[in-house]
C-alpha cells in the first residue's frame, strides 16, 4: 500500500483530477526563483551591496584568519629576532614564540649529548653496559625529549591564549 495520498491505491482505484496533490501549485512548490521576500525584508533600496558593517577586513594591527599581528603584546614585528626578543626591556612583545624554537634546538642537543655520554661511560665499564646504554638510553632520551617538547608547547599555548585574549578586548 502506498503512502502517497494521490495514488490510485488510496483512492479506491480512482485518480484525482489534476493528477494529485503534488500538481497543485502552492507557495512551497512554486520554485524558489519565483518567490520574492515580503516587503520590509532585505536591504533598503539603494543600499550598497556586500557584507554588513563589521564583517570586512580586520582592523589595522590585527592579523588575518591565521592569527594575530603586531602591536602591544602581539607577535614580533618583522624587524625583531631572537636577540631583539630577549632584550625588549619594555616588554611590549612576547619573547616566548621566538625563544621556544631556540630552546627546543638546545634541548635536543643537550639530550643527545647526554645520551652519547651515557654510551661512552657504558662502554668504558664493559661492552654489555655500553649496549644497555644504547638501548635504554635511547628510550630515556626519547622520553625526555617528549617531556621537554610538551612543556615548551604548554608555555607557548599559554602565551598564544594571552595574545588572543588581549586582541579580543
NORLIN-V362389 format. One record per residue. RES is the residue in three letters. SS is DSSP state (2 for helix, 1 for strand, 0 for the rest). PHI is phi in radians with two decimals (none if undefined). Layout:
res=RES ss=SS phi=PHI
res=RES ss=SS phi=PHI
This chain:
res=UNK ss=0 phi=none
res=UNK ss=0 phi=-1.45
res=UNK ss=0 phi=-1.56
res=UNK ss=0 phi=-1.35
res=UNK ss=0 phi=-1.15
res=UNK ss=0 phi=-1.62
res=UNK ss=0 phi=-1.31
res=UNK ss=0 phi=-1.23
res=UNK ss=0 phi=-1.14
res=UNK ss=0 phi=-1.40
res=UNK ss=0 phi=-1.85
res=UNK ss=0 phi=1.18
res=UNK ss=0 phi=1.51
res=UNK ss=0 phi=-1.79
res=UNK ss=0 phi=-1.55
res=UNK ss=0 phi=-1.21
res=UNK ss=0 phi=-1.15
res=UNK ss=0 phi=1.57
res=UNK ss=0 phi=1.56
res=UNK ss=0 phi=2.12
res=UNK ss=2 phi=-1.22
res=UNK ss=2 phi=-1.19
res=UNK ss=2 phi=-1.46
res=UNK ss=0 phi=-1.38
res=UNK ss=0 phi=-1.23
res=UNK ss=0 phi=-2.29
res=UNK ss=0 phi=-1.23
res=UNK ss=0 phi=-1.60
res=UNK ss=0 phi=-2.03
res=UNK ss=0 phi=-1.35
res=UNK ss=0 phi=1.83
res=UNK ss=0 phi=-1.28
res=UNK ss=0 phi=-1.22
res=UNK ss=0 phi=-1.45
res=UNK ss=0 phi=-1.37
res=UNK ss=0 phi=-2.12
res=UNK ss=0 phi=-1.20
res=UNK ss=0 phi=-1.09
res=UNK ss=0 phi=-1.05
res=UNK ss=0 phi=1.71
res=UNK ss=0 phi=-1.77
res=UNK ss=0 phi=1.63
res=UNK ss=0 phi=-1.25
res=UNK ss=0 phi=-1.15
res=UNK ss=0 phi=-1.06
res=UNK ss=0 phi=1.47
res=UNK ss=0 phi=-1.26
res=UNK ss=0 phi=-1.18
res=UNK ss=0 phi=-1.34
res=UNK ss=0 phi=2.12
res=UNK ss=0 phi=-1.26
res=UNK ss=0 phi=-1.17
res=UNK ss=0 phi=-1.01
res=UNK ss=0 phi=1.68
res=UNK ss=0 phi=-1.93
res=UNK ss=0 phi=-1.49
res=UNK ss=0 phi=-1.21
res=UNK ss=0 phi=-1.17
res=UNK ss=0 phi=-1.12
res=UNK ss=0 phi=-1.02
res=UNK ss=0 phi=1.68
res=UNK ss=0 phi=-1.87
res=UNK ss=0 phi=-1.39
res=UNK ss=0 phi=-1.42
res=UNK ss=0 phi=-1.11
res=UNK ss=0 phi=-1.38
res=UNK ss=0 phi=2.70
res=UNK ss=0 phi=-1.62
res=UNK ss=0 phi=-1.87
res=UNK ss=0 phi=-1.31
res=UNK ss=0 phi=2.00
res=UNK ss=0 phi=-1.01
res=UNK ss=0 phi=0.99
res=UNK ss=0 phi=-1.68
res=UNK ss=0 phi=-1.27
res=UNK ss=0 phi=-1.10
res=UNK ss=0 phi=-1.20
res=UNK ss=0 phi=-0.98
res=UNK ss=0 phi=-1.38
res=UNK ss=0 phi=-1.50
res=UNK ss=0 phi=-2.32
res=UNK ss=2 phi=-1.02
res=UNK ss=2 phi=-1.20
res=UNK ss=2 phi=-1.11
res=UNK ss=2 phi=-1.22
res=UNK ss=2 phi=-1.22
res=UNK ss=0 phi=-1.81
res=UNK ss=0 phi=-1.43
res=UNK ss=0 phi=-1.26
res=UNK ss=0 phi=-1.52
res=UNK ss=0 phi=0.95
res=UNK ss=0 phi=-1.46
res=UNK ss=0 phi=-2.30
res=UNK ss=0 phi=-1.30
res=UNK ss=0 phi=-1.56
res=UNK ss=2 phi=-0.99
res=UNK ss=2 phi=-1.04
res=UNK ss=2 phi=-1.50
res=UNK ss=2 phi=-1.27
res=UNK ss=2 phi=-1.11
res=UNK ss=2 phi=-1.15
res=UNK ss=2 phi=-1.19
res=UNK ss=2 phi=-1.09
res=UNK ss=2 phi=-1.15
res=UNK ss=2 phi=-1.11
res=UNK ss=2 phi=-1.10
res=UNK ss=2 phi=-1.10
res=UNK ss=2 phi=-1.06
res=UNK ss=2 phi=-1.13
res=UNK ss=2 phi=-1.14
res=UNK ss=2 phi=-1.14
res=UNK ss=2 phi=-1.14
res=UNK ss=2 phi=-1.13
res=UNK ss=2 phi=-1.13
res=UNK ss=2 phi=-1.15
res=UNK ss=2 phi=-1.10
res=UNK ss=2 phi=-1.12
res=UNK ss=2 phi=-1.15
res=UNK ss=2 phi=-1.15
res=UNK ss=2 phi=-1.11
res=UNK ss=2 phi=-1.18
res=UNK ss=2 phi=-1.16
res=UNK ss=2 phi=-1.24
res=UNK ss=2 phi=-1.21
res=UNK ss=2 phi=-1.40
res=UNK ss=0 phi=-2.91
res=UNK ss=2 phi=-1.18
res=UNK ss=2 phi=-1.15
res=UNK ss=2 phi=-1.13
res=UNK ss=2 phi=-1.16
res=UNK ss=2 phi=-1.18
res=UNK ss=2 phi=-1.11
res=UNK ss=2 phi=-1.13
res=UNK ss=2 phi=-1.14
res=UNK ss=2 phi=-1.28
res=UNK ss=2 phi=-1.19
res=UNK ss=2 phi=-1.10
res=UNK ss=2 phi=-1.13
res=UNK ss=2 phi=-1.15
res=UNK ss=2 phi=-1.14
res=UNK ss=2 phi=-1.10
res=UNK ss=2 phi=-1.12
res=UNK ss=2 phi=-1.07
res=UNK ss=2 phi=-1.11
res=UNK ss=2 phi=-1.15
res=UNK ss=2 phi=-1.11
res=UNK ss=2 phi=-1.07
res=UNK ss=2 phi=-1.13
res=UNK ss=2 phi=-1.11
res=UNK ss=2 phi=-1.11
res=UNK ss=2 phi=-1.10
res=UNK ss=2 phi=-1.12
res=UNK ss=2 phi=-1.12
res=UNK ss=2 phi=-1.08
res=UNK ss=2 phi=-1.11
res=UNK ss=2 phi=-1.13
res=UNK ss=2 phi=-1.15
res=UNK ss=2 phi=-1.10
res=UNK ss=2 phi=-1.14
res=UNK ss=2 phi=-1.12
res=UNK ss=2 phi=-1.11
res=UNK ss=2 phi=-1.10
res=UNK ss=2 phi=-1.10
res=UNK ss=2 phi=-1.13
res=UNK ss=2 phi=-1.13
res=UNK ss=2 phi=-1.11
res=UNK ss=2 phi=-1.38
res=UNK ss=2 phi=-1.47
res=UNK ss=0 phi=-1.28
